[in-house]
Amino acid sequence: MQRVGRMYNATSECVDVCTESALANGLFIGPLMNDKRSDAIKRVRDHIGRGIQILCEDDRVWIYNQSDYPIFAQSPTLDYMSKGRLPTVKKVQPGYSTRVFDFEMLEMLKCEKTPQSGNIPDDPFSFRVSFVKGWEPSYTRQYLRSCPCWIN
């Protein structure tokens, strides 16, 4: 795995992740360069457009899908909310949102072991989002790293 671009440290409660510079109130991924970018990655990046908005309200983090294509999300507290044993990947359709992280719920989970999410290190304070293409054990892409364009 190779990071493309710098690590982004959010300083506001609302951050946009998109490819359209006029909309970027946060992380603008349009100019990120990678010499090894495949055609699949280029196609997915072309579909991100308005991307997502990440909003922290009280002790919860929401993601809003502002693009014209689905996004896929996973987090330790999202797994808990779905009461699943295996890591759950939630599909979020265009125009919809989901609560992707809950700090209160994380406190309850401290004593429980979080299932491993494949080949991405588990960080109890992070969530993962893939644009356009999803992943999970029953998919062709079983791991987030198999998706063309994602953030963690």
Residue, then its C-alpha position, 0 to 999 in steps of 0.5 A: m500500500q502506498r499513500v497518495g498525497r499528504m495526511y489530512n488533519a481536519t480542523s473543522e467539524c465539517v470537511d468535504v472530500c471531492t475532486e471538484s476544486a470549487l467545492a473543496n472545503g477540506l480535502f481536494i483529491g483532484p490534483l493528487m498524483n500517482d504514476k502507478r494509477s490504473d485505468a480503473i482508478k482513473r474511471v472511479r476518480d472521474h465519478i467522485g465529483r462532489g464526493i462526500q461531506i464528513l460532519c462531526e456532531d456532538d459525539r457522532v460522525w456522519i458522512y453524506n454522499q454528495s456524488d452521483y455514485p454510491i460510496f461504501a463505509q466501514s468503522p468499528t462502531l458501524d459494525y456494532m450498530s449492525k450487530g454483526r460479527l464480521p466487519t460490516v460495509k454499508k453502501v450509501q446511495p447518492g444523496y443519502s447519509t449514514r452515521v459512520f462513527d459514534f464515540e459513546m459506542l466506542e467507549m462501550l466497545k473498549c472491552e470487546k475485540t473488534p474483528q479484523s477488517g482484512n489487510i488494513p490495520d484496525d484503528p478504533f478511531s478511524f473509519r474507511v470509505s471507498f468511492v463507487k466500488g465496495w468490498e466485503p468477504s462475499y464480493t470480488r473485492q474482499y478488502l478495502r485495498s482491492c478498491p480503486c479509490w478509498i480513504n481511511 
